[in-house]
Amino acid sequence: MKPMRLMFCVSIILMILLAACVPASTPTPIVIVNTAAIVPATATSVPPAATSTTAPVDLAGPPMQVGSTYLYFDGALLVAVPGGPFTMGHGGSDNPEHSVTLSDFWIYSTKITNRQFQQCVAVGKCTSPDLNDNHGYTDPARQSDPVVGVNWAQSEAYCEYANGHLPTEAQWEKAARGPTGNIYPWGNNAPGADLLNYNNNIGRTTSVINYPKGKSYYDALDMEGNVYEWVYDWYDPLYYKTSPAQDPLGPDAGVGGQRSVRSAGYKSNNDQVASSTRFFKLSTDHARDLGFRCVVKDPTFFAPFCQAMVVYGMNPSGSSSSGSSNNQCPDPKINHTEDCAIGNTQVNNIQLQATSPTQIDNVTVTSNGNPAGKLCKPPLVDPPDTAVHVCPLGITITITASCSISASTADAVSCPTGFDMSADGKTCTAKGAPGQCPTGSTYDSTHMCCMGLPGGSASQCSPGFHEYQGACVPGSSGLYNPSSQSYTTMSGLPCVGSHNNNPGGNNQCPNGEAYTCVPTNYGTICYCR
């Protein structure tokens, strides 16, 4: 019996010891899902950053709050639109008033310009606009005008190149009206010529920064007037009745294949510039008063370019300073007076004028698209001169000019945010930050910046500025960049009596003018003056 008890006790002890040696149960594996966003094909992937011995880099990025701005890779100034509710619509048949809540987003403060779009074309990510619509696309004096002559797909292609997208109707309207549903970007006061380019006051597109008084609650410029803007959504007049209250993306299809269009154009009247107004066009349409702007989610997506041009006359916010330069380049002039010539013919006396340091480089005279300079006496052709030319009615005279002042003697010089100025004050060097590089440039992992901007420029100048003598300078009229001028000869002057090819008395010319004949290399020219 004792041997059995002994064996039993030994068995119990062995079982306890063996149990202590059995491995614990295998835990359920934790699956880690990589949710990092896929890098678009338009960006160059960044190699792992090398260990740096320089000062730490601030990775925080700009704050998402009203008034916050960020200078983007293409020279655009982004403005922050914090998330939250706003009033959308204004009681129309296709825009009933309702509340919509949006997430945070950043929107271009200006419409995309000719210069910005040219850069996208240069790297093969965009196709050229219709030049029959966009007469100023290659005009150096109109590089800060909005790009026009682009359809919906061309516009979205640029936004994708910029790691963004066209704004939804809701995003566009909130950026224009603010959180409380202003009627217009500037508030609820009636439109005026100092607030926007509309009502055919100017008759063509203008620089996207020309109307600072018309900016929106979020500091977005040109939200009304100048040119209409493509947005992301398809157009459905009944969509607002069923649209979601949070981040609406538009209907799945458009009525008649139409896309939504917002803003207004330079020919729009008072009734068309309320920011709740909806328009629509076929996505394949393009026009001389239709452009776009973009929305981006992450303003720090792109690393800075390694070098940038110094900037003259820029505020800390990245916009043009309001003060004028001490070294202005006056615009050239086409002086013209109405007169009567032989045979009671109505004519214009034309004289070109430029004030130093501005000089007229080119004169073009056309009639119905054909050269017409030789119709003037003496001929009005290149090279430009200061003589008085007697020209028939109905011809269009256009002059372009340049200026030769030194940028270094003008407005205060600065570097864009995130750049340090070189010792000689001529270039700006990036402080460095991680990010992707735009198509056509490569990432320098040592300095954390992008090397080389396709097209030969060190960096893009912001809208309202242009490259001059290796710097970005204000591009508004009268500052470094004389505007081109154009005039079409016309007359309301009654020409009565008969001159019979001979000088006559004052009674043969209106307003007491004297009938004068002048011998020239092109024959005798007679006119009233």
C-alpha positions in Angstrom: 0.0 0.0 0.0 2.8 2.4 0.9 4.6 1.8 -2.4 1.4 2.7 -4.2 0.9 5.9 -2.2 4.5 6.8 -2.9 4.0 6.2 -6.7 0.8 8.3 -6.6 2.5 11.2 -4.9 5.5 11.1 -7.3 3.1 11.0 -10.3 1.2 14.2 -9.0 4.5 16.0 -8.6 5.7 15.1 -12.1 2.4 16.3 -13.7 2.7 19.7 -11.9 6.3 20.1 -13.2 5.3 19.1 -16.8 2.4 21.5 -16.7 4.8 24.4 -15.8 6.9 23.6 -18.9 4.0 23.8 -21.5 4.1 27.0 -23.7 1.3 29.5 -23.3 -1.4 29.8 -26.0 -0.3 31.6 -29.2 -1.9 35.2 -29.3 -4.0 36.4 -32.2 -1.6 38.1 -34.7 -2.0 42.0 -34.9 -2.3 42.9 -38.5 -0.9 46.4 -39.2 -2.6 48.0 -42.3 -0.5 50.5 -44.1 -2.9 53.4 -44.7 -0.4 55.8 -46.2 -1.7 57.7 -49.3 -0.6 56.5 -52.7 1.8 59.0 -54.2 0.3 60.3 -57.4 2.1 59.6 -60.7 2.8 63.3 -61.1 5.2 63.4 -58.2 8.7 62.0 -57.9 9.1 59.6 -55.0 11.5 60.8 -52.3 14.4 58.6 -51.3 15.0 58.1 -47.5 16.5 61.3 -46.1 20.1 61.1 -45.2 21.2 61.9 -41.6 21.6 65.6 -41.4 23.9 67.6 -39.1 22.0 70.8 -39.8 19.5 72.4 -37.5 16.2 70.5 -36.9 13.5 71.0 -39.5 10.1 72.3 -38.4 7.6 69.7 -39.7 4.5 71.3 -38.3 3.3 73.0 -41.4 1.0 76.0 -41.5 -1.9 76.2 -39.1 -5.4 75.5 -40.3 -7.0 78.7 -39.3 -8.6 81.7 -41.0 -5.9 84.0 -42.4 -3.3 81.3 -42.7 -1.4 81.2 -46.0 1.2 79.0 -47.6 3.4 79.6 -50.7 3.1 76.5 -52.9 5.5 74.9 -55.3 4.1 76.6 -58.4 4.2 80.1 -56.9 0.5 80.1 -55.8 -0.5 81.4 -52.5 -2.8 78.9 -50.7 -5.3 80.1 -48.2 -6.8 78.0 -45.4 -10.5 77.2 -45.2 -11.2 75.6 -41.8 -13.8 72.9 -41.6 -17.3 73.5 -40.3 -20.8 74.5 -41.5 -21.7 77.3 -43.9 -24.8 78.5 -45.7 -25.0 77.3 -49.3 -27.5 78.4 -51.9 -29.7 81.4 -52.0 -33.3 80.4 -52.7 -33.2 79.9 -56.5 -34.7 77.0 -58.4 -31.4 75.2 -58.7 -29.8 76.5 -55.5 -32.1 76.4 -52.5 -30.5 77.6 -49.3 -29.3 74.8 -47.0 -26.5 74.1 -44.5 -23.4 72.2 -45.5 -20.5 71.1 -43.4 -17.1 70.7 -45.0 -13.8 69.3 -43.8 -10.6 71.4 -43.8 -9.1 72.3 -47.2 -6.6 74.7 -48.8 -7.6 76.6 -51.9 -5.5 78.6 -54.4 -6.0 82.3 -53.5 -6.1 83.1 -57.3 -7.2 81.5 -60.5 -4.4 79.5 -62.3 -2.4 81.9 -64.5 -1.0 81.7 -67.9 2.5 81.4 -66.5 1.6 78.5 -64.1 -0.2 76.6 -66.8 2.8 77.0 -69.2 5.0 75.2 -66.6 2.6 72.3 -66.5 2.6 72.1 -70.3 6.4 72.2 -70.3 6.7 69.1 -68.2 4.1 67.2 -70.3 1.3 67.1 -67.7 -0.9 69.6 -69.4 -1.9 70.3 -73.0 -1.9 73.8 -74.4 -5.1 76.0 -74.2 -7.0 77.0 -77.3 -5.1 80.1 -78.5 -8.2 81.4 -80.3 -9.7 81.8 -76.9 -6.5 82.8 -75.1 -4.9 85.7 -77.0 -2.7 86.7 -74.1 -1.2 83.2 -73.4 2.3 84.1 -74.7 2.1 87.9 -74.0 4.8 88.7 -71.4 2.6 91.5 -70.1 -0.3 89.1 -69.4 1.4 86.2 -67.7 -0.6 86.8 -64.5 -3.9 86.8 -66.3 -6.0 83.7 -65.7 -5.4 80.9 -68.2 -8.5 80.5 -70.4 -9.3 78.3 -73.4 -9.2 75.1 -71.3 -11.9 72.5 -70.9 -12.7 70.6 -67.7 -10.2 67.7 -68.3 -7.4 70.2 -69.0 -8.2 72.0 -65.8 -8.4 68.9 -63.7 -5.1 67.7 -65.2 -3.3 70.8 -63.8 -4.8 70.3 -60.4 -3.7 66.6 -60.4 -0.2 67.8 -61.4 -0.4 70.0 -58.3 -1.5 67.1 -56.1 -4.9 68.5 -55.8 -8.3 68.6 -57.6 -10.8 71.1 -58.9 -12.9 72.4 -55.9 -16.3 70.9 -55.4 -19.2 73.3 -55.8 -19.5 73.3 -52.0 -15.8 74.1 -51.5 -15.8 76.8 -54.1 -18.9 78.5 -52.6 -17.6 78.3 -49.0 -14.3 79.9 -50.1 -16.3 82.6 -51.9 -19.1 83.4 -49.3 -17.5 82.6 -46.0 -19.2 80.7 -43.1 -22.2 83.0 -42.9 -23.2 83.0 -46.5 -22.3 86.5 -47.8 -24.0 87.3 -51.1 -20.6 88.3 -52.6 -17.0 87.5 -51.7 -16.5 91.0 -50.2 -19.8 90.9 -48.3 -23.3 92.1 -49.1 -22.6 95.5 -50.7 -23.4 95.9 -54.4 -20.7 95.1 -57.0 -18.5 97.9 -58.2 -15.6 98.5 -60.6 -13.1 98.6 -57.7 -14.2 95.1 -56.5 -14.1 92.9 -59.7 -13.5 92.9 -63.4 -17.1 92.7 -64.8 -19.7 94.4 -66.8 -17.3 94.7 -69.8 -15.6 97.6 -67.9 -12.2 96.5 -69.3 -13.3 94.1 -72.0 -10.7 91.4 -71.4 -9.0 89.4 -68.7 -6.8 91.1 -66.1 -4.2 90.1 -63.6 -5.6 87.8 -60.9 -4.4 90.1 -58.1 -5.9 93.3 -59.5 -8.9 93.5 -57.2 -7.7 93.1 -53.6 -10.8 95.0 -52.3 -12.9 92.2 -53.6 -11.2 89.4 -51.6 -13.3 86.9 -49.7 -13.6 86.2 -46.0 -10.7 83.6 -46.4 -8.6 86.1 -48.5 -9.3 84.4 -51.8 -9.0 86.8 -54.7 -11.0 87.0 -58.0 -13.7 84.7 -56.7 -16.1 86.8 -58.8 -15.4 88.4 -62.2 -12.5 88.2 -64.6 -13.3 84.6 -65.8 -15.7 81.8 -64.8 -14.3 78.8 -63.1 -14.6 75.0 -63.7 -15.5 73.1 -60.5 -15.4 69.3 -59.9 -19.1 68.5 -59.8 -21.5 67.3 -62.5 -24.4 69.7 -62.9 -27.9 68.7 -61.8 -30.4 71.4 -61.0 -32.1 69.3 -58.4 -29.0 68.0 -56.6 -29.2 70.4 -53.6 -32.6 68.8 -52.6 -30.9 65.4 -52.0 -27.2 66.3 -51.5 -25.5 65.0 -48.3 -25.0 67.6 -45.6 -21.3 66.6 -45.1 -18.7 67.1 -47.9 -21.0 66.7 -50.9 -19.1 65.6 -54.1 -21.9 66.3 -56.6 -24.2 63.9 -58.5 -23.0 60.9 -60.3 -23.8 62.3 -63.7 -24.7 65.7 -65.1 -28.0 66.6 -66.9 -27.1 66.5 -70.6 -23.5 65.7 -69.7 -23.0 69.2 -68.2 -20.4 70.1 -65.6 -20.9 72.9 -63.0 -19.3 76.3 -63.5 -18.9 79.0 -60.9 -17.7 82.6 -60.6 -18.4 85.2 -63.3 -16.6 86.7 -66.3 -15.4 90.1 -67.4 -18.6 90.6 -69.4 -21.0 89.5 -66.6 -23.5 92.0 -65.3 -24.7 92.7 -61.8 -27.2 89.8 -61.8 -24.6 87.2 -62.6 -22.0 87.9 -59.9 -23.7 86.6 -56.7 -21.5 83.8 -55.4 -24.4 81.3 -55.0 -25.2 81.5 -58.8 -24.7 78.2 -60.6 -23.7 77.9 -64.3 -23.0 74.8 -66.4 -21.1 73.8 -69.6 -20.2 70.6 -71.4 -17.0 69.3 -70.1 -15.5 69.6 -73.6 -16.3 73.3 -73.8 -13.7 76.0 -73.6 -14.1 79.8 -73.8 -12.1 83.0 -73.6 -13.7 83.8 -70.2 -13.5 80.4 -68.5 -10.6 79.2 -66.3 -10.2 77.5 -62.9 -8.4 77.2 -59.6 -7.4 74.2 -57.4 -7.9 72.7 -54.0 -5.2 70.8 -52.1 -5.4 68.8 -48.9 -1.8 69.0 -47.8 0.1 72.2 -48.6 3.4 70.6 -47.4 3.2 67.7 -49.9 6.0 69.1 -52.0 9.5 69.7 -50.8 10.8 73.2 -51.5 13.0 73.9 -54.5 16.7 74.1 -53.5 16.9 77.6 -54.8 14.5 80.4 -55.4 14.7 83.9 -56.9 14.8 86.9 -54.5 11.5 88.8 -54.5 11.1 92.6 -54.6 8.0 94.2 -53.2 6.4 91.1 -51.5 4.6 91.2 -48.2 5.4 88.5 -45.5 2.1 86.9 -46.5 3.5 86.3 -50.0 1.4 88.9 -51.8 2.4 92.0 -53.6 3.1 95.0 -51.4 0.8 98.0 -51.7 3.6 100.5 -51.9 4.8 101.5 -55.3 8.4 101.4 -56.4 10.6 104.4 -56.7 11.6 103.1 -60.2 8.4 102.8 -62.2 8.3 102.0 -65.8 5.5 104.2 -67.3 3.2 102.5 -69.7 3.7 103.6 -73.4 0.9 105.7 -75.0 -0.8 105.8 -78.4 -1.8 109.5 -78.7 -4.6 110.0 -81.2 -6.7 112.9 -82.4 -9.6 113.0 -84.9 -9.2 115.0 -88.1 -10.5 115.5 -91.6 -8.3 114.8 -94.7 -8.7 115.4 -98.4 -12.1 114.7 -99.7 -13.7 115.1 -96.3 -12.3 111.8 -95.2 -12.3 111.1 -91.5 -8.8 110.2 -90.2 -6.8 109.9 -87.0 -3.5 111.5 -86.3 -1.4 108.8 -84.4 1.8 109.4 -82.5 3.5 106.8 -80.3 5.0 108.0 -77.0 7.2 106.4 -74.4 8.7 108.0 -71.3 12.2 106.9 -70.2 13.2 104.3 -69.0 10.3 102.7 -71.0 11.0 102.1 -74.7 8.6 100.8 -77.4 9.8 97.6 -78.9 7.2 96.7 -81.4 4.2 98.1 -83.2 1.6 96.1 -85.0 -1.1 97.6 -87.2 -3.9 95.4 -88.6 -7.3 95.6 -90.3 -9.6 92.6 -90.2 -6.5 90.5 -89.2 -4.4 91.7 -92.1 -1.3 94.0 -91.9 -2.4 97.6 -92.4 0.6 99.8 -91.3 1.2 101.0 -94.8 -2.3 102.5 -95.0 -1.0 105.2 -92.7 0.9 108.2 -94.0 3.8 107.8 -93.4 3.6 104.1 -92.9 3.3 103.0 -89.2 5.6 100.0 -89.1 8.6 98.7 -87.2 10.9 100.1 -86.0 8.6 102.4 -84.0 9.1 106.1 -84.3 7.7 109.3 -82.8 6.4 110.8 -86.0 2.8 111.8 -86.5 1.0 109.3 -88.7 -2.2 110.0 -90.5 -4.3 106.8 -90.4 -7.7 105.7 -91.8 -10.5 104.5 -89.6 -11.0 100.9 -88.5 -7.4 99.8 -88.1 -6.0 98.5 -84.8 -2.7 99.6 -83.5 -0.9 97.6 -80.8 2.4 98.4 -79.1 4.6 96.5 -76.7 7.3 98.0 -74.6 10.2 97.1 -72.2 12.0 98.8 -69.4 15.7 98.7 -68.4 15.8 99.8 -64.8 17.7 97.7 -62.2 15.6 95.6 -59.9 18.2 96.0 -57.1 17.3 99.7 -56.8 13.6 99.1 -56.3 11.4 97.7 -53.5 12.8 96.0 -50.5 14.2 92.5 -51.3 13.2 89.3 -49.5 13.1 85.6 -49.8 9.9 83.4 -49.7 9.1 81.8 -46.4 11.3 78.8 -45.8 14.3 80.2 -47.6 17.5 82.0 -46.5 19.0 84.8 -48.5 22.6 84.4 -49.8 25.3 86.8 -48.5 25.3 88.8 -51.8 21.5 89.1 -51.6 20.9 87.6 -55.1 19.5 84.2 -54.4 17.5 82.3 -51.8 18.4 78.9 -50.5 15.9 76.4 -49.1 16.0 75.6 -45.4 14.9 72.1 -46.4 11.9 70.0 -45.6 10.8 66.4 -46.6 8.3 65.9 -49.3 7.7 64.9 -52.9 9.2 66.7 -56.0 7.1 68.0 -58.9 7.4 66.2 -62.2 10.7 66.9 -63.9 12.7 67.7 -60.7 14.7 65.4 -58.4 15.0 65.2 -54.6 18.3 66.1 -52.9 18.1 64.0 -49.8 21.1 65.8 -48.2 19.5 69.2 -48.3 15.9 68.0 -48.4 14.9 70.0 -51.4 14.0 69.6 -55.1 16.7 70.3 -57.7 15.8 72.0 -61.0 12.5 73.3 -62.2 11.9 72.4 -65.9 11.8 75.3 -68.1 15.0 77.0 -66.9 13.7 79.0 -64.0 15.1 78.8 -60.5 11.6 78.9 -59.2 8.1 80.1 -60.0 7.2 83.8 -59.4 3.9 84.2 -57.7 0.9 85.6 -59.6 1.3 89.3 -59.8 5.1 89.0 -60.1 7.3 88.2 -63.1 10.9 87.3 -63.6 13.1 90.2 -64.3 17.0 90.3 -64.1 17.0 87.1 -62.1 14.4 88.2 -59.6 10.7 88.2 -59.1 9.4 91.7 -59.3 5.9 93.2 -59.2 4.1 92.7 -62.5 1.4 95.3 -62.1 1.1 98.1 -64.6 3.8 100.7 -64.1 6.2 98.5 -62.1 9.0 97.0 -64.2 6.6 95.6 -66.7 5.0 98.3 -69.0 1.7 97.1 -70.3 1.0 96.6 -74.0 -1.4 99.2 -75.4 -4.0 98.9 -78.2 -6.2 101.4 -80.0 -8.6 101.1 -82.9 -9.0 104.3 -85.0 -12.4 105.9 -84.9 -14.1 109.2 -85.3 -17.3 111.0 -84.6 -16.0 114.2 -86.3 -18.2 115.7 -89.0 -16.1 116.5 -92.1 -17.9 119.0 -94.3 -17.0 121.3 -97.2 -14.7 120.5 -100.1 -10.9 120.7 -99.9 -10.3 119.9 -103.6 -6.8 118.9 -102.7 -5.8 122.5 -101.9 -5.3 124.2 -98.6 -8.5 126.0 -97.5 -9.7 128.4 -94.9 -10.5 127.6 -91.4 -14.1 127.3 -92.4 -13.3 124.0 -94.1 -12.0 122.4 -90.8 -14.0 121.8 -87.7 -13.5 123.6 -84.4 -11.4 126.3 -86.0 -8.6 124.0 -87.0 -6.3 124.9 -89.9 -6.1 122.8 -93.1 -2.5 121.9 -93.5 -0.5 120.1 -96.2 3.0 118.7 -95.4 5.5 117.4 -98.0 6.9 114.0 -97.0 8.9 111.2 -98.6 5.5 109.6 -99.3 4.0 112.5 -101.0 2.1 115.5 -99.7 -0.2 114.8 -96.7 -3.0 117.2 -96.1 -5.2 117.2 -93.0 -6.8 119.5 -90.4 -5.0 120.3 -87.2 
